[in-house]
Amino acid sequence: MTAVALAAVLVASPAHAAPISITGFQDGVPGVNCGTGNHSTFLGSGATEFNFDGVNGSAAVSPATCASSSGPSSFFTDYGAMPAGTIGNLTFSGTGGGIVVGTSGSAATPWADSTPYLSVPRPGTTGGSETVAINPALHANYFGLYWGSIDSANTISFLLSDGNTYTFTGADLTGDILSQNSANQTNTATNEYVDFGTLAGFDIDSVTFSDGTSAAFEIDNIAYGTISDPPAVPEPASLSLFGAALIGLGALRRRKRA
């Protein structure tokens, strides 16, 4: 009886599972608030990286200018809007994002990242979005980003090959940590590299970053591609087979007892 009940739960769960999910994250680099920040652990094994270095003539800040680990960096430069167009396998669109380096009143450099990053919206404005389309020939099943000063207004939406859009916010990531340290650019728990993965048969067509407030969604070191390691989400077919096996096992045990 126990086996049958367990199987029913396992078979029912996939119907409610989204084909994309958060598959992992790593806290920001501790120490001095200077460097390139966190990077994907899948680089070189199917994923490639795009960062915003050099966009609009932007440049990294020298180590001598960086603040200590006791507070945010004071340097700041706004290099203007993220240009629309195709760069490599990515196509950018939207007018809500800007390329900046450092920390202002409304945008904060992701912890330990003194290189240029994408701020959505641009500092000094309220609300905006930026969409990144991935070359469909890649059949990307993975996307990662270094997500700075996470808060619940930060929204990331994925358009998948099934034609549906799946949305996450900062609140989906850090739970109690977020409620205690929301938008804290000096806390490594709210500056994390976040990995997203899809189930087999689903590709990522585009990713949209948005924020409806004047507090920015800070993004750097985005990674994308097709990775061989499956996401940490069980596939519906696998669960169904497993559930069927458990049901069969339960029936067999009942026959033996009879």
Secondary structure, DSSP 4 states (H G I P E B T S, - for coil): -HHHHHHHHHHHGGGG--SEEEEEEEEPPPSSS-SB----TTBTTTEEEE--TTGGG--PPPGGG---TTS----EEEEEEPPPEEETTEEEE-SS-EEEEE--SS--PPTTB-S-EEEES-TT---EEEEEEEPGGG---EEEEEEES--TTEEEEEEETTS-EEEEETHHHHTHHHHHHTT-TT-GGGSEEEEEEE-TT--EEEEEEEESSSS-EEEEEEEEE--SSPPSS--HHHHHHHHHHHHHHHHHHHHHH-
